Amino acid sequence: MSEIKVASRYAKSLIDLAVENNGLAASYNDMVLFEKVVNETPELEAILKNPIVPLDKKTGILNGIFADKVGKLSLTFFKTVVNKGRSAILFATAKQFIQQYNIIKGIVTADVTTATALSDAAKQQIVAIVKKEMGANEVIVNEKINEKLIGGFILKVGDKQFDASIASGLSKLKKEFAA
């Protein structure tokens, strides 16, 4: 079974447990923290994926890093997954948990690439448009700057992309004139 499929099932189980214990938001914050720590410390992911490192060492490392930072449910979940020999999928499970949580809560991520930084008014317009078009409750805007766009923007939400950049327009014109 693929890693993503297994991670998705583990994430769904954690969501169900968190809902039962009225701790969905707390578990979400724990998974966001876990993902952030693993992204900043690739050695941790390497240790979790290494089959040579004993399970009790992995549990001890996770306990040492997260004992006072995450809730009891998340810590127990980490320990259970490690003891089942599935520590290699913990990072993927955290990502899947965040993704499933966002779906449940109606949270959409919009990646906006522009030539210059967006103004607050422009961000608010993008949020309003994405909320309306996607039926989202909340929109998280990830802003990227790429001077090669010259002007305009590229908006990506899920698998949809809207390219209103000047560079793209010039490229289309160039192709039309070449034809």
C-alpha positions in Angstrom: 0.0 0.0 0.0 1.3 3.4 -0.9 2.7 5.7 1.9 0.2 8.4 1.2 -2.7 6.0 1.4 -1.5 4.6 4.8 -0.7 8.1 6.1 -4.2 9.2 5.0 -5.8 6.4 7.0 -3.7 7.2 10.1 -4.6 10.9 9.7 -8.3 10.0 9.5 -8.0 7.9 12.6 -6.3 10.7 14.5 -9.0 13.1 13.4 -11.7 10.8 14.6 -10.0 10.4 17.9 -9.5 14.2 18.2 -13.2 14.8 17.5 -14.2 12.2 20.1 -12.0 13.9 22.7 -13.1 17.5 21.7 -9.5 18.2 20.7 -9.5 18.7 16.9 -8.1 22.2 17.0 -5.4 21.2 19.5 -4.4 18.2 17.4 -4.3 20.4 14.3 -1.9 22.8 16.0 0.2 19.8 17.1 0.4 18.5 13.6 1.3 21.9 12.2 4.1 22.1 14.8 5.3 18.6 14.0 5.4 19.4 10.3 7.3 22.7 10.9 9.8 21.0 13.2 10.5 18.2 10.6 10.8 20.7 7.8 13.3 22.7 9.8 15.2 19.5 11.0 15.6 17.0 8.2 17.6 14.8 10.5 14.5 14.1 12.5 12.8 12.7 9.4 15.9 10.7 8.6 15.8 9.2 12.1 12.1 8.3 11.8 12.6 6.7 8.4 15.7 4.8 9.4 14.8 1.1 10.1 18.1 0.6 12.0 17.2 3.1 14.8 15.4 1.2 17.6 11.8 2.0 18.2 12.4 3.0 21.8 15.0 5.5 20.7 12.6 7.0 18.1 9.9 7.3 20.8 12.4 8.8 23.2 13.5 11.4 20.6 9.9 12.4 19.8 9.1 12.5 23.5 12.1 14.7 24.2 11.2 17.1 21.5 7.4 17.3 21.8 6.5 16.2 25.4 5.9 19.8 26.6 4.8 21.2 23.2 1.9 19.0 22.1 -1.1 17.4 23.7 -1.3 14.0 25.3 -3.4 12.7 22.4 -0.8 13.6 19.8 2.1 12.3 21.9 0.2 9.0 22.4 -0.5 8.9 18.7 3.3 9.4 17.9 4.2 6.6 20.3 1.6 4.2 18.8 2.6 4.8 15.2 6.3 4.3 16.1 5.6 1.1 18.1 3.7 -0.3 15.1 6.8 0.2 13.1 5.3 3.0 11.0 7.5 5.9 12.1 8.5 6.5 8.5 5.0 7.8 7.7 4.6 10.2 10.6 5.6 13.2 8.5 3.2 12.2 5.7 0.5 11.5 8.3 0.9 15.1 9.7 0.6 16.5 6.2 -2.5 14.4 5.5 -4.0 15.4 8.8 -3.6 19.1 8.0 -5.1 18.5 4.5 -8.1 16.6 5.9 -8.6 19.2 8.6 -8.6 22.0 6.1 -11.3 20.2 4.0 -13.4 19.6 7.1 -13.2 23.3 8.1 -13.5 24.7 4.6 -10.0 26.2 4.6 -8.5 26.8 1.1 -4.9 27.7 0.4 -4.3 30.2 -2.4 -0.7 30.5 -3.8 -0.3 33.9 -5.4 2.9 34.7 -7.4 3.4 38.3 -8.2 6.2 40.6 -9.5 6.0 42.8 -6.4 4.6 42.4 -2.9 0.8 42.4 -2.7 -0.9 45.3 -0.9 -3.4 44.5 1.9 -6.3 45.6 -0.3 -5.2 43.2 -3.1 -4.9 40.3 -0.6 -8.4 41.1 0.6 -9.7 41.1 -3.0 -8.1 37.7 -3.6 -9.5 36.3 -0.4 -13.0 37.5 -1.3 -12.8 36.1 -4.9 -11.4 32.7 -3.7 -14.1 32.5 -0.9 -16.8 33.2 -3.5 -15.5 30.9 -6.2 -14.5 28.0 -4.0 -17.2 28.3 -1.4 -14.5 28.4 1.3 -14.9 29.5 4.9 -11.3 30.7 5.2 -8.5 31.4 2.7 -4.8 31.2 3.5 -2.8 33.3 1.1 0.8 32.1 0.4 2.6 34.9 -1.4 5.6 34.4 -3.7 7.5 37.1 -5.5 8.9 36.4 -9.0 10.3 39.5 -10.8 10.3 37.6 -14.1 6.5 38.0 -14.3 7.0 41.8 -15.0 3.5 42.5 -13.7 0.2 40.9 -13.0 -0.1 37.7 -11.0 -0.6 33.9 -11.1 -3.2 32.5 -8.7 -3.2 28.8 -7.9 -5.9 27.2 -5.8 -5.8 23.4 -5.5 -5.4 22.1 -9.1 -6.7 25.3 -10.7 -4.5 28.0 -12.0 -5.3 31.5 -13.3 -2.4 33.3 -15.0 -2.8 37.0 -15.4 0.9 37.9 -15.6 2.3 40.2 -18.2 5.1 37.7 -19.0 2.5 35.1 -19.9 0.6 37.5 -22.1 3.8 38.5 -23.9 4.6 34.8 -24.4 1.2 34.2 -25.9 1.6 37.2 -28.3 5.0 36.0 -29.3 3.6 32.5 -30.2 0.7 34.1 -32.2 3.1 36.3 -34.2 5.4 33.3 -34.8 2.5 31.4 -36.3 
